[in-house]
């Protein structure tokens, strides 16, 4: 059984994960992490889903009714890397990444093994790591986290504030200060 800590990578683990990722797959996993995407959302991105000047990727989410298309702003270096990837691969027509969810899962597991990371991690751990990072950056702002992860309910968002290592350290420091 997975415990809470099996659900997300820490910042240093993400860096280790990327360092151990074969070059041809790095961009895929960087997009997943930096946009907080589900694997199926990332695999469905096509070049026409990218608003180059605005640093946005239009994400079709199948987790909600009517499959809304939601723009996600990502760091400019990610957009630049996608553009470079497409230029280097002119045969790309339709989806940018042509592998399956099952292949992405196996690839993720093999990278984790090579990097010496928790074998219980799944690809969704990158989305959770993104949520925890957003929690740290926004000081636990539930609305920001909810919107960034495209949750339909705030209830789904509570996990990220609870898991935030920065929030736990801050609380621990406050307890220590209080007890003086």
ChimeraX commands (.cxc) that place a marker at each C-alpha (Angstrom):
marker #1 position 0.00,0.00,0.00 radius 0.5
marker #1 position 1.23,3.49,-0.88 radius 0.5
marker #1 position 1.67,5.95,1.89 radius 0.5
marker #1 position 1.41,9.69,1.30 radius 0.5
marker #1 position 5.15,10.13,0.68 radius 0.5
marker #1 position 4.99,7.60,-2.18 radius 0.5
marker #1 position 2.83,10.00,-4.20 radius 0.5
marker #1 position 5.21,12.86,-5.04 radius 0.5
marker #1 position 8.85,13.51,-5.81 radius 0.5
marker #1 position 10.86,16.04,-3.83 radius 0.5
marker #1 position 12.72,18.80,-5.68 radius 0.5
marker #1 position 16.07,16.97,-5.47 radius 0.5
marker #1 position 14.42,13.72,-6.62 radius 0.5
marker #1 position 12.95,15.46,-9.66 radius 0.5
marker #1 position 16.42,16.76,-10.55 radius 0.5
marker #1 position 17.85,13.25,-10.14 radius 0.5
marker #1 position 15.01,11.86,-12.28 radius 0.5
marker #1 position 15.76,14.32,-15.13 radius 0.5
marker #1 position 19.52,13.69,-14.88 radius 0.5
marker #1 position 18.85,9.97,-15.43 radius 0.5
marker #1 position 16.35,10.41,-18.26 radius 0.5
marker #1 position 17.48,9.46,-21.77 radius 0.5
marker #1 position 17.92,12.66,-23.81 radius 0.5
marker #1 position 15.10,11.92,-26.28 radius 0.5
marker #1 position 12.55,11.77,-23.42 radius 0.5
marker #1 position 13.72,14.65,-21.18 radius 0.5
marker #1 position 11.50,17.27,-22.76 radius 0.5
marker #1 position 8.38,15.13,-22.36 radius 0.5
marker #1 position 8.96,14.71,-18.62 radius 0.5
marker #1 position 9.93,18.40,-18.21 radius 0.5
marker #1 position 6.63,19.40,-19.82 radius 0.5
marker #1 position 4.70,17.00,-17.58 radius 0.5
marker #1 position 6.36,18.45,-14.46 radius 0.5
marker #1 position 6.44,22.15,-15.39 radius 0.5
marker #1 position 2.80,22.22,-16.49 radius 0.5
marker #1 position 1.51,19.79,-13.82 radius 0.5
marker #1 position 0.03,17.53,-16.48 radius 0.5
marker #1 position -1.53,14.12,-16.38 radius 0.5
marker #1 position 0.31,11.70,-18.71 radius 0.5
marker #1 position -2.66,11.47,-21.08 radius 0.5
marker #1 position -2.81,15.29,-21.29 radius 0.5
marker #1 position 0.89,15.52,-22.19 radius 0.5
marker #1 position 0.65,12.73,-24.77 radius 0.5
marker #1 position -2.20,14.53,-26.52 radius 0.5
marker #1 position -0.34,17.82,-27.06 radius 0.5
marker #1 position 0.14,18.77,-30.69 radius 0.5
marker #1 position 2.07,21.72,-32.15 radius 0.5
marker #1 position -1.24,23.51,-32.78 radius 0.5
marker #1 position -1.94,23.42,-29.02 radius 0.5
marker #1 position 0.98,25.73,-28.30 radius 0.5
marker #1 position 0.55,29.49,-28.19 radius 0.5
marker #1 position 4.21,30.31,-28.79 radius 0.5
marker #1 position 4.14,34.05,-28.03 radius 0.5
marker #1 position 2.14,33.61,-24.83 radius 0.5
marker #1 position 4.10,30.63,-23.42 radius 0.5
marker #1 position 0.85,28.67,-23.20 radius 0.5
marker #1 position -0.09,25.09,-23.91 radius 0.5
marker #1 position -3.77,24.38,-24.53 radius 0.5
marker #1 position -4.61,21.29,-22.50 radius 0.5
marker #1 position -7.66,19.17,-23.20 radius 0.5
marker #1 position -8.65,17.57,-19.93 radius 0.5
marker #1 position -10.67,14.36,-20.10 radius 0.5
marker #1 position -11.18,14.29,-16.34 radius 0.5
marker #1 position -14.00,16.85,-16.57 radius 0.5
marker #1 position -17.36,16.99,-18.29 radius 0.5
marker #1 position -17.30,18.32,-21.85 radius 0.5
marker #1 position -13.47,17.94,-21.95 radius 0.5
marker #1 position -12.66,21.65,-21.63 radius 0.5
marker #1 position -9.54,23.12,-23.21 radius 0.5
marker #1 position -7.60,24.99,-20.55 radius 0.5
marker #1 position -4.52,27.13,-21.27 radius 0.5
marker #1 position -1.53,26.47,-19.03 radius 0.5
marker #1 position 1.29,29.00,-18.93 radius 0.5
marker #1 position 4.72,27.37,-18.71 radius 0.5
marker #1 position 8.23,28.78,-18.38 radius 0.5
marker #1 position 9.56,30.27,-21.63 radius 0.5
marker #1 position 12.50,27.85,-21.70 radius 0.5
marker #1 position 10.01,24.95,-21.95 radius 0.5
marker #1 position 8.20,26.58,-24.89 radius 0.5
marker #1 position 11.56,27.27,-26.56 radius 0.5
marker #1 position 12.61,23.64,-26.04 radius 0.5
marker #1 position 9.34,22.37,-27.57 radius 0.5
marker #1 position 9.85,24.66,-30.55 radius 0.5
marker #1 position 13.42,23.42,-31.01 radius 0.5
marker #1 position 12.24,19.79,-30.66 radius 0.5
marker #1 position 9.63,20.30,-33.40 radius 0.5
marker #1 position 12.18,21.98,-35.70 radius 0.5
marker #1 position 14.58,19.06,-35.22 radius 0.5
marker #1 position 11.76,16.59,-35.92 radius 0.5
marker #1 position 9.98,17.98,-39.01 radius 0.5
marker #1 position 8.06,14.73,-39.47 radius 0.5
marker #1 position 5.94,15.60,-36.41 radius 0.5
marker #1 position 2.35,15.71,-37.58 radius 0.5
marker #1 position -0.38,15.74,-34.95 radius 0.5
marker #1 position 0.73,14.65,-31.50 radius 0.5
marker #1 position 4.26,15.69,-30.52 radius 0.5
marker #1 position 4.96,12.50,-28.57 radius 0.5
marker #1 position 3.87,9.29,-30.27 radius 0.5
marker #1 position 4.28,6.75,-27.48 radius 0.5
marker #1 position 1.49,5.25,-25.36 radius 0.5
marker #1 position 0.56,5.76,-21.71 radius 0.5
marker #1 position 1.79,2.23,-21.02 radius 0.5
marker #1 position 5.16,3.00,-22.58 radius 0.5
marker #1 position 5.38,6.27,-20.59 radius 0.5
marker #1 position 4.65,4.29,-17.40 radius 0.5
marker #1 position 7.37,1.70,-18.14 radius 0.5
marker #1 position 9.82,4.44,-19.12 radius 0.5
marker #1 position 9.10,6.35,-15.91 radius 0.5
marker #1 position 9.66,3.23,-13.80 radius 0.5
marker #1 position 12.95,2.42,-15.54 radius 0.5
marker #1 position 14.21,6.00,-15.03 radius 0.5
marker #1 position 13.27,5.86,-11.34 radius 0.5
marker #1 position 15.12,2.56,-10.97 radius 0.5
marker #1 position 18.23,3.95,-12.70 radius 0.5
marker #1 position 18.08,7.10,-10.51 radius 0.5
marker #1 position 17.65,5.04,-7.31 radius 0.5
marker #1 position 14.25,6.61,-6.56 radius 0.5
marker #1 position 11.28,5.14,-4.72 radius 0.5
marker #1 position 9.97,2.18,-6.78 radius 0.5
marker #1 position 6.41,3.01,-5.67 radius 0.5
marker #1 position 6.42,6.28,-7.62 radius 0.5
marker #1 position 4.16,6.45,-10.65 radius 0.5
marker #1 position 4.24,9.06,-13.44 radius 0.5
marker #1 position 1.47,10.92,-11.63 radius 0.5
marker #1 position 4.06,11.66,-8.91 radius 0.5
marker #1 position 5.40,14.41,-11.21 radius 0.5
marker #1 position 1.97,16.08,-11.25 radius 0.5
marker #1 position 1.82,15.78,-7.47 radius 0.5
marker #1 position 5.36,17.20,-7.18 radius 0.5
marker #1 position 4.21,20.15,-9.29 radius 0.5
marker #1 position 1.24,20.68,-6.96 radius 0.5
marker #1 position 3.48,20.59,-3.88 radius 0.5
marker #1 position 5.86,23.05,-5.57 radius 0.5
marker #1 position 2.96,25.42,-6.35 radius 0.5
marker #1 position 1.84,25.10,-2.72 radius 0.5
marker #1 position 5.32,26.14,-1.57 radius 0.5
marker #1 position 5.54,29.03,-4.05 radius 0.5
marker #1 position 2.06,30.40,-3.29 radius 0.5
marker #1 position 2.30,29.86,0.46 radius 0.5
marker #1 position -0.44,27.23,0.31 radius 0.5
marker #1 position -2.95,29.28,-1.70 radius 0.5
marker #1 position -5.62,26.67,-2.39 radius 0.5
marker #1 position -7.25,28.64,-5.24 radius 0.5
marker #1 position -3.91,29.03,-7.07 radius 0.5
marker #1 position -3.16,25.32,-6.68 radius 0.5
marker #1 position -6.69,24.32,-7.76 radius 0.5
marker #1 position -6.54,26.52,-10.85 radius 0.5
marker #1 position -3.02,25.47,-11.81 radius 0.5
marker #1 position -3.85,21.75,-11.59 radius 0.5
marker #1 position -7.23,22.28,-13.25 radius 0.5
marker #1 position -9.14,20.62,-10.43 radius 0.5
marker #1 position -12.92,20.88,-10.58 radius 0.5
marker #1 position -13.15,20.78,-6.78 radius 0.5
marker #1 position -11.09,22.44,-4.04 radius 0.5
marker #1 position -11.33,19.13,-2.14 radius 0.5
marker #1 position -8.82,17.56,-4.56 radius 0.5
marker #1 position -6.37,20.35,-3.75 radius 0.5
marker #1 position -6.05,19.86,0.02 radius 0.5
marker #1 position -3.46,17.09,-0.43 radius 0.5
marker #1 position -0.86,19.53,-1.80 radius 0.5
marker #1 position -1.00,21.96,1.10 radius 0.5
marker #1 position -0.83,19.06,3.55 radius 0.5
marker #1 position 2.24,17.56,1.83 radius 0.5
marker #1 position 4.21,20.73,1.33 radius 0.5
marker #1 position 7.60,20.23,2.94 radius 0.5
marker #1 position 8.11,23.99,3.20 radius 0.5
marker #1 position 4.80,24.35,5.06 radius 0.5
marker #1 position 5.75,21.53,7.42 radius 0.5
marker #1 position 9.15,23.15,8.13 radius 0.5
marker #1 position 7.50,26.53,8.64 radius 0.5
marker #1 position 5.04,25.01,11.09 radius 0.5
marker #1 position 7.83,23.18,12.91 radius 0.5
marker #1 position 9.79,26.45,13.24 radius 0.5
marker #1 position 6.69,28.22,14.56 radius 0.5
marker #1 position 6.16,25.46,17.13 radius 0.5
marker #1 position 9.79,25.72,18.20 radius 0.5
marker #1 position 9.49,29.52,18.47 radius 0.5
marker #1 position 6.23,29.24,20.39 radius 0.5
marker #1 position 7.75,26.84,22.93 radius 0.5
marker #1 position 10.64,29.19,23.81 radius 0.5
marker link #1:1,2 radius 0.2
marker link #1:2,3 radius 0.2
marker link #1:3,4 radius 0.2
marker link #1:4,5 radius 0.2
marker link #1:5,6 radius 0.2
marker link #1:6,7 radius 0.2
marker link #1:7,8 radius 0.2
marker link #1:8,9 radius 0.2
marker link #1:9,10 radius 0.2
marker link #1:10,11 radius 0.2
marker link #1:11,12 radius 0.2
marker link #1:12,13 radius 0.2
marker link #1:13,14 radius 0.2
marker link #1:14,15 radius 0.2
marker link #1:15,16 radius 0.2
marker link #1:16,17 radius 0.2
marker link #1:17,18 radius 0.2
marker link #1:18,19 radius 0.2
marker link #1:19,20 radius 0.2
marker link #1:20,21 radius 0.2
marker link #1:21,22 radius 0.2
marker link #1:22,23 radius 0.2
marker link #1:23,24 radius 0.2
marker link #1:24,25 radius 0.2
marker link #1:25,26 radius 0.2
marker link #1:26,27 radius 0.2
marker link #1:27,28 radius 0.2
marker link #1:28,29 radius 0.2
marker link #1:29,30 radius 0.2
marker link #1:30,31 radius 0.2
marker link #1:31,32 radius 0.2
marker link #1:32,33 radius 0.2
marker link #1:33,34 radius 0.2
marker link #1:34,35 radius 0.2
marker link #1:35,36 radius 0.2
marker link #1:36,37 radius 0.2
marker link #1:37,38 radius 0.2
marker link #1:38,39 radius 0.2
marker link #1:39,40 radius 0.2
marker link #1:40,41 radius 0.2
marker link #1:41,42 radius 0.2
marker link #1:42,43 radius 0.2
marker link #1:43,44 radius 0.2
marker link #1:44,45 radius 0.2
marker link #1:45,46 radius 0.2
marker link #1:46,47 radius 0.2
marker link #1:47,48 radius 0.2
marker link #1:48,49 radius 0.2
marker link #1:49,50 radius 0.2
marker link #1:50,51 radius 0.2
marker link #1:51,52 radius 0.2
marker link #1:52,53 radius 0.2
marker link #1:53,54 radius 0.2
marker link #1:54,55 radius 0.2
marker link #1:55,56 radius 0.2
marker link #1:56,57 radius 0.2
marker link #1:57,58 radius 0.2
marker link #1:58,59 radius 0.2
marker link #1:59,60 radius 0.2
marker link #1:60,61 radius 0.2
marker link #1:61,62 radius 0.2
marker link #1:62,63 radius 0.2
marker link #1:63,64 radius 0.2
marker link #1:64,65 radius 0.2
marker link #1:65,66 radius 0.2
marker link #1:66,67 radius 0.2
marker link #1:67,68 radius 0.2
marker link #1:68,69 radius 0.2
marker link #1:69,70 radius 0.2
marker link #1:70,71 radius 0.2
marker link #1:71,72 radius 0.2
marker link #1:72,73 radius 0.2
marker link #1:73,74 radius 0.2
marker link #1:74,75 radius 0.2
marker link #1:75,76 radius 0.2
marker link #1:76,77 radius 0.2
marker link #1:77,78 radius 0.2
marker link #1:78,79 radius 0.2
marker link #1:79,80 radius 0.2
marker link #1:80,81 radius 0.2
marker link #1:81,82 radius 0.2
marker link #1:82,83 radius 0.2
marker link #1:83,84 radius 0.2
marker link #1:84,85 radius 0.2
marker link #1:85,86 radius 0.2
marker link #1:86,87 radius 0.2
marker link #1:87,88 radius 0.2
marker link #1:88,89 radius 0.2
marker link #1:89,90 radius 0.2
marker link #1:90,91 radius 0.2
marker link #1:91,92 radius 0.2
marker link #1:92,93 radius 0.2
marker link #1:93,94 radius 0.2
marker link #1:94,95 radius 0.2
marker link #1:95,96 radius 0.2
marker link #1:96,97 radius 0.2
marker link #1:97,98 radius 0.2
marker link #1:98,99 radius 0.2
marker link #1:99,100 radius 0.2
marker link #1:100,101 radius 0.2
marker link #1:101,102 radius 0.2
marker link #1:102,103 radius 0.2
marker link #1:103,104 radius 0.2
marker link #1:104,105 radius 0.2
marker link #1:105,106 radius 0.2
marker link #1:106,107 radius 0.2
marker link #1:107,108 radius 0.2
marker link #1:108,109 radius 0.2
marker link #1:109,110 radius 0.2
marker link #1:110,111 radius 0.2
marker link #1:111,112 radius 0.2
marker link #1:112,113 radius 0.2
marker link #1:113,114 radius 0.2
marker link #1:114,115 radius 0.2
marker link #1:115,116 radius 0.2
marker link #1:116,117 radius 0.2
marker link #1:117,118 radius 0.2
marker link #1:118,119 radius 0.2
marker link #1:119,120 radius 0.2
marker link #1:120,121 radius 0.2
marker link #1:121,122 radius 0.2
marker link #1:122,123 radius 0.2
marker link #1:123,124 radius 0.2
marker link #1:124,125 radius 0.2
marker link #1:125,126 radius 0.2
marker link #1:126,127 radius 0.2
marker link #1:127,128 radius 0.2
marker link #1:128,129 radius 0.2
marker link #1:129,130 radius 0.2
marker link #1:130,131 radius 0.2
marker link #1:131,132 radius 0.2
marker link #1:132,133 radius 0.2
marker link #1:133,134 radius 0.2
marker link #1:134,135 radius 0.2
marker link #1:135,136 radius 0.2
marker link #1:136,137 radius 0.2
marker link #1:137,138 radius 0.2
marker link #1:138,139 radius 0.2
marker link #1:139,140 radius 0.2
marker link #1:140,141 radius 0.2
marker link #1:141,142 radius 0.2
marker link #1:142,143 radius 0.2
marker link #1:143,144 radius 0.2
marker link #1:144,145 radius 0.2
marker link #1:145,146 radius 0.2
marker link #1:146,147 radius 0.2
marker link #1:147,148 radius 0.2
marker link #1:148,149 radius 0.2
marker link #1:149,150 radius 0.2
marker link #1:150,151 radius 0.2
marker link #1:151,152 radius 0.2
marker link #1:152,153 radius 0.2
marker link #1:153,154 radius 0.2
marker link #1:154,155 radius 0.2
marker link #1:155,156 radius 0.2
marker link #1:156,157 radius 0.2
marker link #1:157,158 radius 0.2
marker link #1:158,159 radius 0.2
marker link #1:159,160 radius 0.2
marker link #1:160,161 radius 0.2
marker link #1:161,162 radius 0.2
marker link #1:162,163 radius 0.2
marker link #1:163,164 radius 0.2
marker link #1:164,165 radius 0.2
marker link #1:165,166 radius 0.2
marker link #1:166,167 radius 0.2
marker link #1:167,168 radius 0.2
marker link #1:168,169 radius 0.2
marker link #1:169,170 radius 0.2
marker link #1:170,171 radius 0.2
marker link #1:171,172 radius 0.2
marker link #1:172,173 radius 0.2
marker link #1:173,174 radius 0.2
marker link #1:174,175 radius 0.2
marker link #1:175,176 radius 0.2
marker link #1:176,177 radius 0.2
marker link #1:177,178 radius 0.2
marker link #1:178,179 radius 0.2
marker link #1:179,180 radius 0.2
view
